Amino acid sequence: MSVLHACTKNPSQLLVAVATDDELTLSSHAGRAKHWDIYTISRDNAQSKFLWSIALNSSGTLHEWHVSDDGNRHPLHQVDYAIAGSAGDGVRNKLALRNTELITTNEADVQSILRYFIEGQKPPSNHAHEQICLAPEHRAARSA
């Protein structure tokens, strides 16, 4: 488990986006997630606070943003960390260019994920993310 990096967007608080299937459970894949809950993690008082939700349609998902390659910004560019169960390296790298770190984890409980951030840690990483997330069009491109 790694310690959080110094936040460049606001040093006193973090913005964390959690992809959810409902309000309690982490979504299995960042690219297909249509619902993201945004929390602020205050470094001063070690608390999390729900701020808002982002509801995306199919064409607004991270997968569609990633494969469109049109250079447009995505709403998740405003957060420091985006959390989901799995994600591909391409979308992870594109978000990193906008200073948003995408973390994949096996931890499914949203409140447990937030506790890691409150304690100055990242949730445990899901290193098997790529086997889970490759869509058929990505598999075809990789085998060509």
C-alpha angles and dihedrals in degrees: 000000000000131000118247118265120238107279111241097189096057120351095204098053142022128221110218124188117201120195106222137188086200131350094283108037131067116241114246097230132031096205095058098036113121097181126060125175115207121212133180118222111203115211090195099060100016095236137129123222128190109236109173146317129248115214113195130189120223093272091052098055121116090250093058092043090050097049095042090066090193095135095240120146121250126216090246091065087084094064130079095218134022116195130200140143095257142359139167125252093245096062090039091055094045092052090048089059086064093046095257115128115210113210124191119204142172089220103108101181112092095207091052090051091052091050090060090056092045088055091051095254137109120240115260111283124246101224093182092065097118097058089054100045109045109116117210092259090054093048090051092049092049095049094049 
